[in-house]
Amino acid sequence: MLANTALAENNVVNEVDRYITAPAQALAYKTGQREILRLRAEAERRLGPKFDVKTFHERVLESGAVALGVLHDRVEAWVRGAEKSGTP
């Protein structure tokens, strides 16, 4: 990591220690990223020009850390509301 990133040595040590003690953390982050991107693509598809990325981010972040199923339900409720009202 030292040779291939701009991280300082103490940051590299911390990263390696973190992934050794919690190897599934990277997988969890990637799974969450993929789900958020999927939810965004679906919202963009359904809302078309009414899609607002700032509002999407607000909906994703407003509840803090939640299970992906809960996140899906909350984003879905927002999309449905925006489809009915015509505004994001």
FIKOLZA-1660 file (N, C-alpha, C; in steps of 0.1 Angstrom, whole numbers, plus 5000, padded with zeros to 4 digits):
% residues 88
   i   px   py   pz ch aa at
   1 5008 4988 5000  A  M  N
   1 5000 5000 5000  A  M CA
   1 5009 5013 5000  A  M  C
   2 5020 5012 5007  A  L  N
   2 5028 5024 5007  A  L CA
   2 5034 5027 4993  A  L  C
   3 5037 5017 4986  A  A  N
   3 5042 5020 4972  A  A CA
   3 5031 5024 4962  A  A  C
   4 5019 5021 4965  A  N  N
   4 5008 5023 4955  A  N CA
   4 4997 5032 4959  A  N  C
   5 4999 5039 4970  A  T  N
   5 4989 5048 4974  A  T CA
   5 4996 5061 4980  A  T  C
   6 4988 5071 4983  A  A  N
   6 4994 5083 4989  A  A CA
   6 4992 5083 5004  A  A  C
   7 4989 5072 5009  A  L  N
   7 4986 5071 5024  A  L CA
   7 5000 5071 5031  A  L  C
   8 4999 5077 5043  A  A  N
   8 5011 5077 5052  A  A CA
   8 5012 5064 5058  A  A  C
   9 5024 5060 5063  A  E  N
   9 5027 5047 5069  A  E CA
   9 5017 5044 5080  A  E  C
  10 5014 5054 5089  A  N  N
  10 5005 5051 5100  A  N CA
  10 4991 5048 5095  A  N  C
  11 4987 5054 5084  A  N  N
  11 4974 5051 5078  A  N CA
  11 4974 5037 5072  A  N  C
  12 4985 5033 5066  A  V  N
  12 4986 5019 5060  A  V CA
  12 4985 5009 5071  A  V  C
  13 4992 5011 5082  A  V  N
  13 4992 5002 5093  A  V CA
  13 4978 5001 5099  A  V  C
  14 4971 5012 5100  A  N  N
  14 4957 5012 5105  A  N CA
  14 4948 5004 5096  A  N  C
  15 4949 5006 5083  A  E  N
  15 4941 4999 5073  A  E CA
  15 4943 4984 5074  A  E  C
  16 4956 4980 5074  A  V  N
  16 4959 4966 5074  A  V CA
  16 4954 4960 5087  A  V  C
  17 4956 4966 5098  A  D  N
  17 4950 4961 5111  A  D CA
  17 4935 4960 5110  A  D  C
  18 4929 4970 5105  A  R  N
  18 4914 4969 5104  A  R CA
  18 4909 4958 5096  A  R  C
  19 4915 4956 5084  A  Y  N
  19 4911 4945 5075  A  Y CA
  19 4915 4931 5081  A  Y  C
  20 4925 4930 5089  A  I  N
  20 4929 4917 5095  A  I CA
  20 4919 4914 5106  A  I  C
  21 4914 4924 5113  A  T  N
  21 4905 4921 5124  A  T CA
  21 4890 4920 5120  A  T  C
  22 4887 4927 5109  A  A  N
  22 4873 4927 5104  A  A CA
  22 4873 4925 5089  A  A  C
  23 4877 4913 5084  A  P  N
  23 4878 4911 5070  A  P CA
  23 4866 4913 5061  A  P  C
  24 4854 4912 5067  A  A  N
  24 4842 4914 5060  A  A CA
  24 4838 4928 5058  A  A  C
  25 4845 4937 5065  A  Q  N
  25 4842 4951 5064  A  Q CA
  25 4842 4957 5050  A  Q  C
  26 4853 4953 5042  A  A  N
  26 4854 4958 5029  A  A CA
  26 4842 4952 5020  A  A  C
  27 4838 4940 5022  A  L  N
  27 4827 4934 5015  A  L CA
  27 4814 4941 5019  A  L  C
  28 4812 4945 5031  A  A  N
  28 4800 4952 5036  A  A CA
  28 4800 4966 5029  A  A  C
  29 4811 4973 5029  A  Y  N
  29 4811 4986 5022  A  Y CA
  29 4808 4985 5008  A  Y  C
  30 4813 4975 5001  A  K  N
  30 4811 4973 4986  A  K CA
  30 4796 4969 4984  A  K  C
  31 4791 4961 4992  A  T  N
  31 4777 4957 4991  A  T CA
  31 4768 4969 4992  A  T  C
  32 4771 4977 5002  A  G  N
  32 4763 4990 5004  A  G CA
  32 4764 4999 4993  A  G  C
  33 4776 5001 4988  A  Q  N
  33 4779 5010 4976  A  Q CA
  33 4770 5005 4964  A  Q  C
  34 4771 4992 4961  A  R  N
  34 4764 4987 4950  A  R CA
  34 4749 4989 4951  A  R  C
  35 4743 4987 4964  A  E  N
  35 4729 4989 4966  A  E CA
  35 4725 5003 4964  A  E  C
  36 4733 5012 4969  A  I  N
  36 4730 5027 4968  A  I CA
  36 4730 5031 4953  A  I  C
  37 4740 5026 4946  A  L  N
  37 4740 5029 4931  A  L CA
  37 4729 5023 4924  A  L  C
  38 4724 5011 4928  A  R  N
  38 4713 5005 4922  A  R CA
  38 4700 5013 4925  A  R  C
  39 4698 5017 4937  A  L  N
  39 4687 5025 4941  A  L CA
  39 4687 5038 4934  A  L  C
  40 4698 5044 4932  A  R  N
  40 4699 5057 4925  A  R CA
  40 4695 5055 4910  A  R  C
  41 4700 5045 4904  A  A  N
  41 4697 5042 4890  A  A CA
  41 4682 5040 4888  A  A  C
  42 4676 5032 4897  A  E  N
  42 4662 5030 4897  A  E CA
  42 4654 5043 4899  A  E  C
  43 4658 5051 4908  A  A  N
  43 4651 5064 4911  A  A CA
  43 4653 5073 4899  A  A  C
  44 4664 5073 4893  A  E  N
  44 4666 5082 4881  A  E CA
  44 4658 5077 4869  A  E  C
  45 4657 5064 4868  A  R  N
  45 4649 5058 4857  A  R CA
  45 4634 5061 4859  A  R  C
  46 4629 5060 4871  A  R  N
  46 4615 5062 4873  A  R CA
  46 4611 5077 4874  A  R  C
  47 4620 5085 4879  A  L  N
  47 4616 5099 4880  A  L CA
  47 4621 5108 4868  A  L  C
  48 4630 5102 4860  A  G  N
  48 4634 5110 4848  A  G CA
  48 4639 5124 4852  A  G  C
  49 4634 5134 4845  A  P  N
  49 4639 5148 4848  A  P CA
  49 4635 5153 4862  A  P  C
  50 4626 5146 4869  A  K  N
  50 4622 5150 4882  A  K CA
  50 4632 5146 4893  A  K  C
  51 4641 5137 4888  A  F  N
  51 4651 5131 4898  A  F CA
  51 4661 5143 4902  A  F  C
  52 4663 5144 4915  A  D  N
  52 4672 5154 4921  A  D CA
  52 4682 5146 4929  A  D  C
  53 4695 5147 4925  A  V  N
  53 4705 5139 4932  A  V CA
  53 4707 5144 4947  A  V  C
  54 4706 5157 4949  A  K  N
  54 4707 5162 4963  A  K CA
  54 4696 5156 4972  A  K  C
  55 4684 5156 4967  A  T  N
  55 4673 5150 4975  A  T CA
  55 4675 5135 4977  A  T  C
  56 4680 5128 4966  A  F  N
  56 4683 5114 4968  A  F CA
  56 4693 5112 4979  A  F  C
  57 4704 5120 4979  A  H  N
  57 4714 5118 4990  A  H CA
  57 4708 5121 5003  A  H  C
  58 4700 5131 5004  A  E  N
  58 4693 5134 5017  A  E CA
  58 4685 5123 5022  A  E  C
  59 4677 5116 5013  A  R  N
  59 4669 5105 5017  A  R CA
  59 4678 5093 5021  A  R  C
  60 4689 5091 5015  A  V  N
  60 4698 5080 5018  A  V CA
  60 4705 5082 5032  A  V  C
  61 4709 5095 5035  A  L  N
  61 4716 5098 5047  A  L CA
  61 4708 5102 5059  A  L  C
  62 4695 5105 5057  A  E  N
  62 4688 5111 5068  A  E CA
  62 4685 5102 5080  A  E  C
  63 4685 5089 5077  A  S  N
  63 4683 5079 5088  A  S CA
  63 4695 5073 5094  A  S  C
  64 4707 5077 5089  A  G  N
  64 4719 5072 5094  A  G CA
  64 4721 5057 5089  A  G  C
  65 4728 5050 5097  A  A  N
  65 4731 5036 5093  A  A CA
  65 4719 5027 5095  A  A  C
  66 4714 5022 5084  A  V  N
  66 4702 5013 5085  A  V CA
  66 4705 5001 5076  A  V  C
  67 4698 4990 5079  A  A  N
  67 4699 4978 5070  A  A CA
  67 4695 4982 5056  A  A  C
  68 4701 4974 5046  A  L  N
  68 4698 4977 5032  A  L CA
  68 4683 4976 5029  A  L  C
  69 4676 4967 5035  A  G  N
  69 4662 4965 5032  A  G CA
  69 4654 4978 5037  A  G  C
  70 4658 4983 5048  A  V  N
  70 4652 4995 5053  A  V CA
  70 4655 5007 5044  A  V  C
  71 4668 5008 5040  A  L  N
  71 4671 5018 5030  A  L CA
  71 4663 5017 5017  A  L  C
  72 4662 5005 5012  A  H  N
  72 4654 5003 5000  A  H CA
  72 4640 5008 5002  A  H  C
  73 4633 5005 5014  A  D  N
  73 4620 5009 5016  A  D CA
  73 4618 5024 5017  A  D  C
  74 4628 5030 5023  A  R  N
  74 4628 5045 5025  A  R CA
  74 4629 5052 5011  A  R  C
  75 4639 5047 5003  A  V  N
  75 4641 5053 4990  A  V CA
  75 4628 5051 4981  A  V  C
  76 4623 5039 4982  A  E  N
  76 4611 5035 4975  A  E CA
  76 4599 5044 4978  A  E  C
  77 4598 5047 4991  A  A  N
  77 4587 5056 4996  A  A CA
  77 4589 5070 4990  A  A  C
  78 4601 5075 4990  A  W  N
  78 4604 5088 4985  A  W CA
  78 4601 5088 4970  A  W  C
  79 4605 5078 4962  A  V  N
  79 4603 5077 4948  A  V CA
  79 4588 5077 4945  A  V  C
  80 4580 5069 4952  A  R  N
  80 4566 5069 4950  A  R CA
  80 4559 5082 4953  A  R  C
  81 4564 5089 4964  A  G  N
  81 4558 5102 4967  A  G CA
  81 4562 5112 4956  A  G  C
  82 4574 5111 4951  A  A  N
  82 4578 5121 4940  A  A CA
  82 4570 5118 4928  A  A  C
  83 4568 5105 4925  A  E  N
  83 4560 5102 4913  A  E CA
  83 4546 5107 4914  A  E  C
  84 4540 5106 4925  A  K  N
  84 4526 5111 4927  A  K CA
  84 4525 5126 4927  A  K  C
  85 4535 5133 4934  A  S  N
  85 4534 5147 4936  A  S CA
  85 4540 5155 4924  A  S  C
  86 4549 5149 4917  A  G  N
  86 4555 5155 4906  A  G CA
  86 4567 5163 4910  A  G  C
  87 4571 5163 4923  A  T  N
  87 4583 5170 4927  A  T CA
  87 4591 5160 4935  A  T  C
  88 4605 5162 4935  A  P  N
  88 4613 5153 4943  A  P CA
  88 4612 5157 4957  A  P  C
% end
